[in-house]
Amino acid sequence: MAEPTIRELAERHWQGEGDLVHGEHPVRPIAGRQSEEIAEGLLYVKSVASANTLDTGEGLVMLDTGGAFDTEHLHTQVRRWRPSTPLASAVFSHHHVDHVFGTAPFEADAEVNGWRRPVVYGHEEMPAHFARYARTQGWNTAINRRQFAGDGSMQWPVEFRQPDVTYRDTITFTEGELTFVLNHARGETDDATWTWVPERRILHPGDLFIYAVPNAGNPQKVQRYLSDWAVALREMAGLGAEIMLSGHGLPIFGADRIRAALTDTAELLDSIEQQTIALMNEGRPLDHVIHSVEVPAHLRDKPYLRPVYDHPQFLVRNVWRRYGGWYDGEPDNLLPAPRVAQAETWVALAGGVGQVLARVQELVDADDLRLACHLAEFAVLAEPANTDAHGVRASVYAARSEQQESSMARNILGHAARASEQGLRDIAGSY
C-alpha cells in the first residue's frame, strides 16, 4: 500500500484523525518522509521544522532552511528535485536553530558553479539573538536537552549564518516570476517574519502557526508576546492564502481552512491573555491565575489547537511575566529561604523522609501525581544521597510525564525522572 501524500496526511489531520502526539507530532520529523512537491514548483520537507523551496523560474527561494541536522538531507532533496537551479535567496522566519542552518551546501554550489551567492533575509533583531545564543551556550545546551529529551550529546551552536539583508517592519523582494513580501511580528520571538507570495497565494507564517497550541509559554525560554501574535495571525487571515506552510506541522490547503486556523489561534491567544490580565487586575496571585484560566471550550477540540507541544498553563505564566514581572504574589517567596532549607524543615515536621515517602505512595495510589511530585522533590532536597528518595522521585516523575499531552511538559518531567535514576536532581545541570 502506497504511503499517503502530504496532502492526504494534511486532510487526515484536519479531520482530527492524525497522531499528533507521537506519529506526526509537529516538532518531529515524519518517519520515512523525504520530500514532496506539494504544488507545482513548491518542494516541502518536514523535519523538526518545515523547509520550503519555491522555484521562481529564475532561481530557488527557501522559506526556512532547517537545522544543522537537516543540512545534508535538505540539500540532497532539493538537488534531486532541481539539480542545477541556483538558490537565489532564503528567508529566515526567526532565529531559532531549527530554521537557520541549511544554506551552506547551496553556497558551496554557487562557488563551484560561479553563481551568485544566495541572499539571506531576516529581521533586524536576529543578529542580537545569535549573539545571545553564543553568550549563553551552556544554558541553552542544558535547557534544550531537557526540552527535547536529549541524550546528553547535544551542544548548542555558537556560529550562525547571519542575514545579508535585514529590515524593521516590512520588505519586498522579487525573484523570477514571484514576489516575496516579508512582514515583522512579535510572537514566539521578537524577530519573527511571515512571508506572503501573492502570485501563488502561498503564506509562510514561520512559527506563528505550528499546528498546535502556539509555543507562547515555553518555561525555559525568553519572553513571548500573545496579543501581538494574535494581531499578526488576523492580518494573515485576511490575505486569502490557498496554501499555508506551517512552521511546524503539516501544511493547510484552502482559503477557508487557513482563515479558520489563523483566526481560531488568534482567539485562543487573546482569550488566555485577557483572562490572565483580568485576574491580575483583581490582585490575584499567580497560583490562583494559573489554575483559573482555561482555553475556551469551543477551541479545545480543534485538531490544530491541541496542546501537544506547549501547555496552556505555560502561556499564562508568560503573560504574567510580561505584565507582572517575576513576583508571584506570595509574600514568603519574595525573599525566600533556600529550597533545601525549606525542604529540610518540612520533612522534619513530617517525621522524616520515610514518612514523606509513605505519603507519596498514598498520593500515587490516589492518582494525585501532581502533589506527589512536590513531596518527592522535598524528600530528595532534604536528603540528596537517599537512594530510596531518588527511586520514588524517579517513578513519580516518570508516571507524571506519561500523563502529559504536551511534549514539552512530558520531556522536562521525564528528564527529572532520568536524573534521579542517576542520583541527581538534574542531568543537564548535574545537581
C-alpha positions as CSV (number, residue, x, y, z in Angstrom):
1,M,0.0,0.0,0.0
2,A,1.4,3.4,-1.0
3,E,2.4,5.9,1.7
4,P,-0.1,8.8,2.0
5,T,0.9,12.0,0.3
6,I,1.4,15.2,2.3
7,R,-2.0,16.4,1.1
8,E,-3.6,13.2,2.2
9,L,-1.9,13.4,5.6
10,A,-2.9,17.0,5.9
11,E,-6.6,16.0,5.2
12,R,-6.4,13.4,7.9
13,H,-5.1,15.8,10.4
14,W,-7.7,18.5,9.5
15,Q,-10.3,15.8,10.2
16,G,-8.7,15.0,13.6
17,E,-7.6,11.6,12.5
18,G,-3.8,12.0,12.7
19,D,-1.5,11.1,15.5
20,L,-0.2,14.5,16.6
21,V,1.0,13.2,20.0
22,H,3.5,10.8,18.6
23,G,3.5,9.8,14.9
24,E,3.2,13.2,13.2
25,H,4.0,15.4,16.1
26,P,4.5,19.0,14.8
27,V,8.0,19.2,16.2
28,R,9.3,15.8,15.0
29,P,10.2,14.5,11.5
30,I,7.6,12.3,9.8
31,A,9.0,8.8,9.8
32,G,10.3,7.8,6.4
33,R,9.3,11.1,4.8
34,Q,11.8,12.5,2.4
35,S,10.4,15.4,0.5
36,E,7.4,16.1,-1.7
37,E,6.3,18.7,-4.3
38,I,3.0,19.7,-2.7
39,A,2.1,22.2,-5.5
40,E,3.8,23.0,-8.8
41,G,7.2,24.4,-8.2
42,L,6.9,24.0,-4.3
43,L,9.0,21.4,-2.5
44,Y,8.1,20.7,1.1
45,V,10.5,19.0,3.5
46,K,9.2,18.2,7.0
47,S,11.9,17.7,9.7
48,V,11.6,19.2,13.2
49,A,10.5,22.3,11.3
50,S,9.4,22.6,7.8
51,A,11.8,23.8,5.0
52,N,10.1,25.0,1.8
53,T,11.6,25.7,-1.5
54,L,10.0,27.6,-4.4
55,D,11.1,27.6,-8.0
56,T,10.6,31.1,-9.2
57,G,11.5,30.4,-12.8
58,E,14.9,32.0,-12.5
59,G,16.2,30.7,-9.2
60,L,15.1,29.0,-5.9
61,V,13.9,30.7,-2.8
62,M,13.8,28.9,0.5
63,L,11.4,29.8,3.3
64,D,13.3,28.5,6.3
65,T,16.2,26.1,5.9
66,G,16.1,23.6,8.7
67,G,18.6,22.9,11.5
68,A,22.2,21.7,11.4
69,F,20.9,18.1,11.5
70,D,18.9,18.8,8.2
71,T,21.6,20.4,6.1
72,E,22.8,17.4,4.0
73,H,19.4,15.8,3.8
74,L,17.7,19.1,2.7
75,H,20.4,19.7,0.0
76,T,20.0,16.2,-1.3
77,Q,16.2,16.5,-1.6
78,V,16.3,19.9,-3.3
79,R,19.0,18.8,-5.7
80,R,17.1,15.7,-6.6
81,W,14.2,18.0,-7.4
82,R,16.1,20.8,-9.1
83,P,19.6,19.6,-9.9
84,S,21.0,22.7,-11.4
85,T,18.9,25.6,-10.3
86,P,20.8,28.1,-8.1
87,L,19.5,29.0,-4.7
88,A,18.9,32.7,-5.1
89,S,17.5,33.7,-1.7
90,A,16.4,32.3,1.7
91,V,14.2,33.8,4.3
92,F,14.8,33.0,8.0
93,S,11.5,33.3,9.7
94,H,13.2,33.8,13.1
95,H,16.5,33.0,14.9
96,H,15.7,29.5,16.3
97,V,18.2,26.9,15.4
98,D,15.8,24.5,13.6
99,H,15.2,27.1,10.9
100,V,18.5,28.7,10.0
101,F,21.2,26.2,9.1
102,G,20.5,24.9,5.6
103,T,22.2,27.4,3.2
104,A,25.8,26.3,3.4
105,P,25.7,23.5,0.8
106,F,23.9,25.8,-1.6
107,E,26.5,28.4,-1.1
108,A,29.1,25.8,-2.0
109,D,27.2,25.0,-5.2
110,A,27.3,28.7,-6.0
111,E,31.0,28.9,-5.6
112,V,31.7,25.8,-7.7
113,N,29.4,26.9,-10.5
114,G,30.1,30.6,-10.5
115,W,26.6,31.5,-9.4
116,R,25.6,34.5,-7.3
117,R,25.8,33.7,-3.6
118,P,22.3,33.2,-2.0
119,V,21.0,36.3,-0.2
120,V,19.5,35.6,3.2
121,Y,16.8,37.8,4.6
122,G,15.9,38.2,8.3
123,H,14.6,40.7,10.8
124,E,16.9,43.3,12.2
125,E,16.8,41.8,15.7
126,M,18.1,38.4,14.5
127,P,21.9,39.2,14.9
128,A,21.4,40.2,18.5
129,H,19.7,36.8,19.2
130,F,22.5,34.9,17.6
131,A,24.9,36.9,19.8
132,R,22.8,36.0,22.9
133,Y,22.9,32.3,21.9
134,A,26.7,32.4,21.7
135,R,26.9,34.2,25.1
136,T,24.6,31.6,26.8
137,Q,25.7,28.4,25.1
138,G,25.9,26.4,28.3
139,W,22.4,27.5,29.4
140,N,20.9,26.7,26.0
141,T,22.6,23.3,25.9
142,A,21.1,22.4,29.3
143,I,17.6,23.6,28.7
144,N,17.2,22.1,25.2
145,R,18.5,18.7,26.5
146,R,15.6,18.8,28.9
147,Q,13.0,20.2,26.4
148,F,13.8,17.7,23.7
149,A,14.7,14.6,25.8
150,G,18.3,14.8,24.6
151,D,20.8,12.0,25.3
152,G,23.5,14.4,26.6
153,S,25.5,14.7,23.4
154,M,23.8,17.8,22.0
155,Q,25.9,21.0,22.2
156,W,24.3,24.4,21.4
157,P,25.9,26.1,18.4
158,V,27.7,29.4,18.7
159,E,28.3,30.2,15.0
160,F,25.4,31.2,12.7
161,R,24.7,32.3,9.1
162,Q,23.9,36.0,9.5
163,P,21.3,37.6,7.3
164,D,22.6,39.7,4.4
165,V,19.5,41.9,4.3
166,T,17.7,42.9,7.5
167,Y,14.5,45.0,7.8
168,R,12.4,46.6,10.5
169,D,8.7,46.4,9.6
170,T,8.3,45.1,6.0
171,I,10.4,44.5,2.9
172,T,9.6,43.1,-0.5
173,F,11.9,41.4,-3.0
174,T,11.3,39.7,-6.3
175,E,12.9,36.6,-7.7
176,G,11.9,35.5,-11.2
177,E,8.1,35.4,-11.5
178,L,7.4,35.7,-7.8
179,T,7.2,38.5,-5.2
180,F,8.1,37.8,-1.6
181,V,6.5,40.2,0.9
182,L,8.2,39.9,4.4
183,N,6.4,41.2,7.4
184,H,7.6,41.6,11.0
185,A,5.6,40.4,14.0
186,R,6.3,39.7,17.7
187,G,5.1,36.3,18.7
188,E,7.2,33.3,19.7
189,T,10.1,35.6,19.2
190,D,10.5,39.4,18.7
191,D,12.2,38.9,15.4
192,A,9.5,36.8,13.6
193,T,9.0,37.2,9.9
194,W,5.9,35.9,8.0
195,T,6.1,35.8,4.2
196,W,3.4,36.2,1.6
197,V,3.8,35.2,-2.1
198,P,0.8,36.8,-3.7
199,E,1.2,35.3,-7.2
200,R,0.9,31.8,-5.7
201,R,-1.4,32.6,-2.8
202,I,1.2,31.0,-0.5
203,L,1.6,32.0,3.1
204,H,4.6,31.1,5.3
205,P,3.9,32.1,8.9
206,G,7.0,30.6,10.3
207,D,6.4,29.6,13.9
208,L,3.5,31.9,14.3
209,F,1.5,28.8,13.3
210,I,2.7,25.3,14.3
211,Y,-0.5,23.1,14.1
212,A,-0.8,23.1,17.9
213,V,-1.4,25.4,20.8
214,P,1.2,28.1,20.0
215,N,4.6,27.9,21.6
216,A,3.8,31.0,23.5
217,G,4.7,29.8,27.0
218,N,7.8,27.7,27.0
219,P,9.0,27.7,30.6
220,Q,12.7,27.8,29.8
221,K,12.9,30.4,27.1
222,V,12.7,34.2,26.7
223,Q,9.6,36.3,26.6
224,R,6.8,35.6,24.1
225,Y,4.0,38.0,23.0
226,L,0.5,36.7,22.9
227,S,-1.6,39.7,21.9
228,D,0.9,40.9,19.3
229,W,0.9,37.4,17.9
230,A,-2.9,37.4,17.6
231,V,-2.7,40.7,15.6
232,A,-0.3,39.1,13.1
233,L,-2.5,36.0,12.7
234,R,-5.5,38.1,11.9
235,E,-3.6,40.1,9.3
236,M,-2.5,36.9,7.7
237,A,-6.1,35.5,7.8
238,G,-7.3,38.4,5.6
239,L,-5.0,37.6,2.7
240,G,-6.9,34.7,1.2
241,A,-4.0,32.3,1.1
242,E,-4.6,29.0,-0.6
243,I,-1.6,27.2,0.8
244,M,-0.2,27.8,4.3
245,L,3.2,26.3,5.1
246,S,3.2,25.8,8.8
247,G,6.5,26.5,10.6
248,H,6.0,23.1,12.3
249,G,3.4,20.5,11.4
250,L,1.6,19.9,8.2
251,P,0.6,22.5,5.6
252,I,-3.0,23.6,5.3
253,F,-4.7,23.8,1.9
254,G,-7.7,26.0,1.1
255,A,-8.6,29.6,1.9
256,D,-11.5,28.9,4.3
257,R,-9.5,26.4,6.3
258,I,-6.4,28.7,6.5
259,R,-8.6,31.6,7.6
260,A,-10.3,29.4,10.3
261,A,-7.0,28.1,11.6
262,L,-5.4,31.5,11.9
263,T,-8.4,33.3,13.5
264,D,-9.0,30.4,16.0
265,T,-5.4,30.5,17.0
266,A,-5.6,34.3,17.5
267,E,-8.8,33.8,19.6
268,L,-7.0,31.3,21.8
269,L,-4.1,33.6,22.4
270,D,-6.3,36.7,23.1
271,S,-8.5,34.7,25.4
272,I,-5.6,33.4,27.6
273,E,-4.1,36.9,27.8
274,Q,-7.4,38.6,28.5
275,Q,-8.3,36.1,31.2
276,T,-4.9,36.4,32.8
277,I,-4.9,40.2,32.9
278,A,-8.4,40.3,34.3
279,L,-7.3,38.2,37.2
280,M,-4.2,40.2,37.6
281,N,-6.3,43.3,37.8
282,E,-8.2,41.7,40.7
283,G,-4.9,41.4,42.5
284,R,-4.9,37.6,42.3
285,P,-1.6,35.7,42.9
286,L,0.0,33.7,40.2
287,D,-1.1,30.4,41.8
288,H,-4.7,31.4,41.5
289,V,-4.3,32.6,38.0
290,I,-2.6,29.5,36.5
291,H,-5.3,27.3,38.0
292,S,-8.2,29.5,36.8
293,V,-7.5,30.4,33.2
294,E,-8.9,28.0,30.6
295,V,-8.8,27.5,26.9
296,P,-12.3,28.4,25.5
297,A,-14.3,25.2,25.3
298,H,-15.2,25.6,21.6
299,L,-11.4,25.7,20.7
300,R,-10.3,22.7,22.7
301,D,-11.1,20.0,20.1
302,K,-9.7,21.9,17.1
303,P,-7.1,19.5,15.6
304,Y,-4.7,22.4,15.0
305,L,-5.0,23.7,18.6
306,R,-4.2,20.6,20.7
307,P,-1.6,21.2,23.5
308,V,0.8,18.6,22.1
309,Y,3.9,20.8,22.4
310,D,3.4,23.8,24.7
311,H,1.0,23.8,27.6
312,P,-1.7,26.4,28.1
313,Q,-0.7,26.9,31.7
314,F,2.8,27.9,30.4
315,L,1.2,30.6,28.3
316,V,-0.5,32.0,31.3
317,R,2.9,32.3,33.1
318,N,4.3,34.1,30.1
319,V,1.5,36.7,30.2
320,W,2.2,37.1,33.9
321,R,5.9,37.6,33.3
322,R,5.2,40.2,30.5
323,Y,2.8,42.3,32.5
324,G,3.6,41.5,36.1
325,G,7.3,40.7,36.5
326,W,8.7,37.7,38.4
327,Y,7.0,38.2,41.8
328,D,4.2,35.6,42.0
329,G,2.2,37.5,44.7
330,E,3.2,35.1,47.5
331,P,5.0,37.2,50.2
332,D,7.0,34.2,51.5
333,N,8.5,33.8,48.0
334,L,9.7,37.5,47.8
335,L,12.9,36.9,49.7
336,P,12.8,33.1,50.3
337,A,14.9,30.8,52.3
338,P,16.8,28.3,50.1
339,R,14.7,25.5,48.8
340,V,16.9,23.0,50.6
341,A,16.3,24.7,54.0
342,Q,12.5,24.7,53.3
343,A,12.6,21.0,52.4
344,E,14.6,20.0,55.4
345,T,12.2,21.9,57.7
346,W,9.0,20.4,56.2
347,V,10.4,16.9,56.1
348,A,11.5,17.2,59.7
349,L,7.9,18.3,60.6
350,A,6.5,15.3,58.7
351,G,8.6,13.0,60.8
352,G,11.4,12.3,58.4
353,V,11.9,11.2,54.8
354,G,10.4,7.8,55.4
355,Q,7.1,9.4,56.4
356,V,7.2,11.6,53.4
357,L,7.8,8.7,51.0
358,A,5.0,6.8,52.6
359,R,2.7,9.8,51.9
360,V,3.9,10.0,48.3
361,Q,2.8,6.4,47.8
362,E,-0.6,7.2,49.2
363,L,-0.9,10.1,46.7
364,V,0.2,7.9,43.9
365,D,-2.4,5.3,44.8
366,A,-5.0,8.1,44.8
367,D,-3.7,9.2,41.4
368,D,-2.7,12.6,42.7
369,L,0.7,12.7,41.0
370,R,0.8,16.5,40.9
371,L,1.0,16.7,44.7
372,A,3.2,13.5,44.9
373,C,5.8,15.3,42.8
374,H,6.1,18.2,45.3
375,L,6.6,15.8,48.2
376,A,9.1,13.6,46.3
377,E,11.1,16.7,45.4
378,F,11.3,17.8,49.0
379,A,12.4,14.4,50.1
380,V,15.4,14.5,47.7
381,L,16.2,18.1,48.6
382,A,16.3,17.1,52.3
383,E,18.4,14.0,51.7
384,P,20.1,14.2,48.3
385,A,22.0,11.0,48.8
386,N,19.0,8.9,49.8
387,T,18.6,6.2,47.1
388,D,15.0,5.4,48.3
389,A,14.0,9.0,47.8
390,H,15.5,9.1,44.4
391,G,13.8,5.9,43.4
392,V,10.4,7.3,44.4
393,R,11.1,10.6,42.7
394,A,12.1,8.8,39.5
395,S,8.9,6.7,39.5
396,V,6.6,9.6,40.3
397,Y,8.1,11.9,37.7
398,A,8.0,9.1,35.1
399,A,4.4,8.5,35.8
400,R,3.6,12.2,35.7
401,S,5.4,12.5,32.4
402,E,3.4,9.8,30.8
403,Q,0.2,11.7,31.7
404,Q,1.2,14.8,29.6
405,E,-0.2,15.5,26.2
406,S,2.3,18.4,25.9
407,S,5.7,17.0,24.8
408,M,7.4,20.0,26.4
409,A,6.0,19.1,29.8
410,R,6.5,15.4,29.2
411,N,10.1,15.7,28.3
412,I,11.0,18.1,31.2
413,L,9.3,15.8,33.7
414,G,10.9,12.7,32.1
415,H,14.3,14.4,32.3
416,A,13.8,14.8,36.1
417,A,12.9,11.1,36.3
418,R,16.1,10.0,34.5
419,A,18.2,12.3,36.7
420,S,17.0,10.6,39.8
421,E,17.8,7.3,38.3
422,Q,21.4,8.6,38.3
423,G,21.1,10.0,41.9
424,L,20.8,13.6,40.6
425,R,18.1,16.2,40.6
426,D,19.0,17.3,37.1
427,I,21.2,15.7,34.4
428,A,21.9,18.8,32.3
429,G,22.9,20.9,35.3
430,S,24.5,18.0,37.2
431,Y,22.9,18.8,40.5
